[in-house]
Amino acid sequence: MATTPAATTREQLLVRLRRAEGQLRGVQRMLEEGADCREVLTQLSAVKAALDQVGLHLITDQMRTCVAQGEGDCVQQFEDTIATFLRFAALAR
């Protein structure tokens, strides 16, 4: 069975999410073991960056799909995607 670009992308996103999940478990362990605050915050920042990258990839993929398909309702899909992006960006701060 051939692998489609979308399936590959989806698998890559799942790999990123699993990696972030492992990093988050590591942060929990660090807290349980009384790790230095700076080290914990550094790892939290890495987890947040990984999650942000997944979110941005999902949003940009949706925008590319809309433009590539060029359907009549693309304008509304684009506006919806922009609204989602703006909410996502506000949460990322």
C-alpha positions as CSV (number, residue, x, y, z in Angstrom):
1,M,0.0,0.0,0.0
2,A,1.4,3.4,-1.0
3,T,1.9,6.1,1.6
4,T,0.2,9.3,0.8
5,P,1.8,12.7,1.7
6,A,-1.1,13.3,4.1
7,A,-0.6,9.9,5.9
8,T,3.1,10.6,6.2
9,T,2.4,14.1,7.6
10,R,-0.1,12.7,10.1
11,E,2.4,10.1,11.2
12,Q,5.0,12.8,11.6
13,L,2.6,14.8,13.8
14,L,1.9,11.7,15.9
15,V,5.6,11.2,16.4
16,R,6.0,14.8,17.5
17,L,3.1,14.4,19.9
18,R,4.5,11.2,21.4
19,R,7.8,12.8,21.8
20,A,6.2,15.8,23.6
21,E,4.3,13.4,25.8
22,G,7.5,11.7,26.8
23,Q,9.1,15.1,27.5
24,L,6.1,16.0,29.7
25,R,6.4,12.8,31.7
26,G,10.1,13.7,32.1
27,V,9.0,17.1,33.5
28,Q,6.7,15.3,36.0
29,R,9.6,13.2,37.1
30,M,11.8,16.2,37.5
31,L,9.2,17.8,39.7
32,E,8.8,14.7,41.8
33,E,12.6,14.5,42.2
34,G,12.9,18.2,43.1
35,A,14.8,19.3,40.1
36,D,16.0,22.9,39.7
37,C,13.3,25.3,38.6
38,R,15.3,26.5,35.6
39,E,15.8,23.0,34.3
40,V,12.0,22.3,34.7
41,L,11.1,25.5,32.9
42,T,13.5,24.7,30.1
43,Q,11.9,21.4,29.6
44,L,8.4,22.9,29.8
45,S,9.4,25.4,27.1
46,A,10.6,22.5,24.9
47,V,7.2,20.7,25.3
48,K,5.3,23.9,24.6
49,A,7.4,24.5,21.4
50,A,6.7,21.0,20.2
51,L,3.0,21.4,20.7
52,D,3.0,24.8,19.1
53,Q,4.7,23.3,16.0
54,V,2.0,20.6,15.7
55,G,-0.7,23.2,15.9
56,L,0.9,25.5,13.4
57,H,1.4,22.6,11.0
58,L,-2.3,21.6,11.3
59,I,-3.3,25.2,10.5
60,T,-1.0,25.7,7.6
61,D,-2.0,22.4,6.2
62,Q,-5.6,23.4,6.3
63,M,-4.8,26.6,4.5
64,R,-2.8,24.9,1.8
65,T,-5.6,22.4,1.3
66,C,-8.2,25.1,0.9
67,V,-6.1,27.0,-1.6
68,A,-5.1,23.9,-3.6
69,Q,-8.7,22.8,-3.9
70,G,-9.9,26.2,-4.8
71,E,-13.5,25.4,-4.1
72,G,-16.3,28.0,-3.9
73,D,-16.4,27.9,-0.1
74,C,-12.7,28.3,0.2
75,V,-13.2,31.9,1.3
76,Q,-15.2,30.8,4.3
77,Q,-12.8,28.0,5.1
78,F,-9.9,30.4,4.9
79,E,-11.6,32.9,7.3
80,D,-12.4,30.0,9.7
81,T,-8.8,28.9,9.6
82,I,-7.5,32.4,10.2
83,A,-9.9,32.7,13.2
84,T,-8.5,29.4,14.5
85,F,-5.0,30.6,14.0
86,L,-5.6,33.8,15.9
87,R,-7.1,31.9,18.8
88,F,-4.1,29.5,18.7
89,A,-1.7,32.4,18.6
90,A,-3.4,34.0,21.6
91,L,-3.1,30.8,23.6
92,A,0.5,30.4,22.7
93,R,1.5,33.6,24.4
